[in-house]
């Protein structure tokens, strides 16, 4: 057209810049102002009541793997950068042995695989089974490669004599292994002998943190000391439960409290020691005749046996299910915080049903999670942590309190191990029922960067009131803004607050049919999946907030965001970036090669 002068046409492709320039010219001529729309436009419906709130949760196993790769990549990049700087400094004295080119290729592939998975049909859980398996294998391969980056970088940084570095003889290995792309991580067992075993804990945060590290050892006779000072570390030996009522005879959990400097590699010795061994967990179990050799095991007899506490919180479990019922705060105030499980089904009399994209619950709405017999309840008490575990047919639920200072000591850790592979067209939900008077308002994060307030509306369908939660959600008392219940998540999923005081999360979904949005199949490749949270209850009891004013009229109000909990922010960062634990693979590597705990 452009080349034919008789047509009098000059055509070209228009761009967004062209559109906005034309729009601005129009506004300048009319002196109009465009209205502004805020928010993220969730939750979306393309027709009728077909809201796309199902994919917020679909294939949660891989959503958790995505977050794991993201965290591992961040930690590997930081440690590799520091190791490369050290290698350049010691280039003439062994620094040239550091395999920077090879390890950088692992970082590059890890970034690409993470970016690939975070596109719209992968992290959403809306790809075909074969494609999902390919994604899973890419995630697994990158996690393993990035662990190699962390292992080699830590090895190089800890060597006083860089000329002794030899990547073919690794000094350290991570304490977990992934046997398959669809399997949960498993702990590597550290075999203890007469010589101390080295454990290195890598803190990738720019903040000091106090936390609990857990490793698996082959004996209950174990103790931990700090390498630099030689001082003993508070630790606890626990049972590894192969089944709800069967304890392993060959492996044990060793948990110890660590105080980690910012960006540091901290060194600890784990030794086999009968005289100075760490204290052992004590157990109360609802089932009779459960034994764990060498551990105190007694039946649950009173309500007091279903209580755990630290200096900040007391948690009270239900007499039959063990599920949390209430919390007592350090101030003595008792607040209702109940855990419930329930099901959502799908429509039975409609052509369109729930699928990978859509959440279309049945007209009956929620269905209670009923069990034919009471679950096994196991209470563990020790100097490092105490927890209550409830073993249901489809989910093993655990709440844990850490006996430590800092943010993690003020929060409650919740872990669910879910397996719904035996179900048909069902979605499993965990609901928190509290006495927080939040009305119909609650907040979720937007991609982990900021919080956005949501409203639960009765005029829209139930499925429209579910929103994506990437890392956090909270409900806040409308009359007492200092009272807030925050849930921080180690994986993304759907969240709702359907009634005042409620906060519920969809844990997993198994749906037999396609929902006619292009996938062409249901979601039936469910895995045994873990979900992890930190629950933080903040109650303002005194000291009203300090009021600050703007110093002038020119300071942009857009720089000011809403009142934010510092505990929330710090705990969220720690939840997303747990420390990495490494250990020596054998007894023969000389400990003289290792220098003291190093602040990088």
Number of C-alpha atoms within 10 A of each C-alpha: 10 11 9 9 9 8 9 10 11 10 8 7 5 8 9 8 9 11 10 11 12 12 12 15 11 12 13 11 9 9 10 10 9 7 5 5 7 5 9 9 7 15 14 14 14 9 7 6 16 20 23 24 27 27 22 26 28 29 28 27 24 25 24 21 21 26 20 19 23 20 18 25 24 16 24 27 20 16 25 24 14 15 25 20 14 17 23 14 13 16 16 12 14 16 22 17 18 24 16 17 8 10 20 17 14 22 20 15 16 26 17 14 19 21 14 16 22 14 10 11 16 21 28 23 24 25 21 16 15 9 13 21 16 12 22 21 15 20 24 25 20 24 25 20 21 28 23 20 28 28 23 26 28 25 23 27 24 21 17 14 16 23 17 14 23 15 16 7 9 16 27 23 22 21 21 19 16 15 11 12 18 20 14 17 15 12 16 17 18 22 17 19 15 9 12 18 22 26 25 24 21 25 27 27 20 10 15 14 20 18 22 21 17 17 21 22 22 18 21 26 20 25 25 29 20 19 20 14 10 11 11 15 17 17 25 25 29 24 25 18 15 11 9 19 18 13 17 13 16 12 21 23 22 27 21 22 22 20 14 22 21 17 20 23 26 22 23 25 20 25 21 22 18 12 9 13 17 24 20 22 20 17 25 20 24 25 16 10 10 16 15 17 12 10 16 12 19 18 17 19 12 9 13 11 22 27 21 23 20 19 14 18 22 18 24 24 26 16 18 15 20 27 23 23 19 20 22 17 20 13 10 11 10 14 16 17 23 19 20 17 19 16 19 22 24 22 18 11 9 9 7 16 23 31 29 33 26 24 29 27 22 17 12 10 14 15 14 11 15 11 11 6 10 15 19 19 29 24 28 23 22 19 20 22 23 21 23 28 25 24 21 19 13 18 20 19 22 22 24 22 26 25 21 21 15 14 20 24 21 25 25 22 20 21 18 21 16 22 19 21 15 9 15 14 21 19 25 25 23 20 20 21 20 20 15 22 20 24 19 18 21 24 22 24 19 16 13 15 9 14 20 14 13 18 14 19 14 11 7 10 14 19 21 23 21 27 25 24 26 23 26 28 25 23 28 23 20 15 11 14 15 18 19 21 24 24 25 27 22 22 24 25 28 22 27 26 28 20 15 19 23 22 23 21 22 24 28 27 31 25 24 18 17 19 22 16 14 11 16 14 19 21 24 19 14 20 18 17 21 21 21 16 22 23 21 22 22 19 18 12 11 7 6 8 8 5 5 6 5 9 7 7 7 7 10 9 9 6 6 8 9 8 8 10 13 10 16 22 14 15 21 21 15 19 18 18 20 20 23 20 21 24 23 19 20 15 15 9 16 9 13 8 15 19 15 16 20 16 13 15
